[in-house]
Amino acid sequence: MHIPIAQVINRAKIRLGLEDTTAADAKLEKFINEGAMHLDALSTYKISCATLDIDCQKAQLPNEATEIICFSFPDSSGCTGCCSSSSDDDSVTSTTSCGCFTYYVANRSILTAFCGTDSNTSCGLYSAYFDIQNGYIHFPSSNTATTVRVYYRGWNVDSDGLMLIDERKERGLSAYAAYEYACSGANAKYYTSDQKRDWKQTWIKQKGWIRGTDQVEDAKLHKDTLSAIANAILINPLLVLNRNI
Amino acid sequence: MAASITLPQLYERVASLPSGGALTNDSKLDKGFIYSLIHSARAYVVSQRWIAESKVPYVYYQRFEPDYRKLAQEDSCLTKFYDFPQVIQLDQRASGVGYVGTINGVPMSFREVTSRQAFASMQNDRVMKMGRVPYILLEGNSLEVYYKDKIKEFAIEAIFADPTLVPTYNVDYDAYPVDIADVSKMEAYITAIEYKTIINTLIDRISNSRDEASQPIPNR
């Protein structure tokens, strides 16, 4: 269950004895967001998509995107002559007059190996590459699309760009924020070494626990997939027919 | 109802200390001076309680709602309130500002920033910069509220350096914002620190443009 970051701020203020003032709220919010990003657990990231406008063959990626998974061109994007007529099918059908290729690769050397070192126009795919630079995705000049739907892996954030926090992370993140606050500037004199050490250890242990439970939950979620893969290996006909393999 | 004491009653207690509890007219101490002693002793006691307990009893806080003056606004991104009483500083972590926020409904508190420089540094931070949550900045006798919308009314509860400057405070009838149990601490502080020097210092009664504490020669 997601909780607002203000709840974690309150928890940290209880640790620090600062419930009666809001002077530390901004700093604690920063520390909590920072801690949530540094958890690096599976739940720190999410798969999302966004429809981006293409201008000068480039589109700005969302700020929270960390990895591009795939992209496609919606029907109405100006991909002339190649888009499916089905209203709910966003896939692109490749034709010789298509302004958008079916496949794009991020590595030009792969295309060169596939199509040859010279511009082999019969290959049809020699310019089907894309680049990602400085938060923009760049398409070849032959691309005529005006919008692109990008599927990406990114930070699990809310509409304000702050990390979404699960309730089970409250204890660890509040300890992290309290530790960072108590160690910053001249605040150290207000808190004992035992307190700071306790908060640090709580954060470290909670971080390990959260990462572990995320892995367990992910395995439960995908156990059917893993099971199918295992079964496929077990019932491979080659293995069955050729005992020498 | 908790015991309370008004400022005039406190004045009688403090002003009579040098005379062993008897308040007389024959005193070199001005009323305003005694009041300032009381305010500073109260601030001292509050800061000591904060240092010891990280908490100050609610009785020390005073609440009021500043007036909004439309013609006196300078900028579009902030609302400025003038004639704001000075708030005491407890320590580096906190000032005497308690709740600052909405008046009606579920309380939503604003955040306090300690200085203009600190606030300017916060604008370089994606998480801390202004916009999502209202921020207040106390500077001298004015208070600025920063938010994406104009905030024209809010309530504030704070420990003010001079409680009598709060517009809603009536000196004669309202209880002085102090814990009754701390009054003796205030008296002890005034007696040991303030009165000790004051009482032993002679007054310069000779008008000769010189600072001297010698008494005039009595007429024989």
Contacts between the chains, C-beta under 8 A, distances in Angstrom:
chain1	res1	chain2	res2	distance
A	17	B	54	3.7
A	17	B	55	7.3
A	18	B	54	7.2
A	18	B	93	6.5
A	18	B	94	6.7
A	20	B	55	6.3
A	20	B	56	6.9
A	20	B	94	7.3
A	20	B	98	5.8
A	21	B	93	7.2
A	21	B	94	3.9
A	21	B	95	7.3
A	21	B	97	6.9
A	21	B	98	7.3
A	21	B	112	7.0
A	22	B	97	7.7
A	22	B	100	7.2
A	22	B	109	5.5
A	22	B	110	6.9
A	22	B	111	4.7
A	22	B	112	5.1
A	23	B	93	6.7
A	23	B	94	5.3
A	23	B	95	6.6
A	23	B	97	7.6
A	23	B	111	7.7
A	23	B	112	4.6
A	23	B	113	7.5
A	23	B	114	6.0
A	24	B	93	6.7
A	24	B	94	7.8
A	25	B	111	4.7
A	25	B	133	7.8
A	26	B	111	5.7
A	26	B	113	7.2
A	26	B	122	6.1
A	26	B	128	4.5
A	26	B	135	7.7
A	27	B	128	7.5
A	29	B	127	6.0
A	29	B	128	6.9
A	30	B	125	6.4
A	30	B	127	4.7
A	30	B	128	5.4
A	33	B	127	5.1
A	160	B	132	5.7
A	161	B	126	6.6
A	161	B	127	7.9
A	162	B	127	6.7
A	185	B	92	7.7
A	186	B	92	5.8
A	187	B	92	7.2
A	187	B	93	6.5
A	190	B	91	7.5
A	190	B	93	6.4
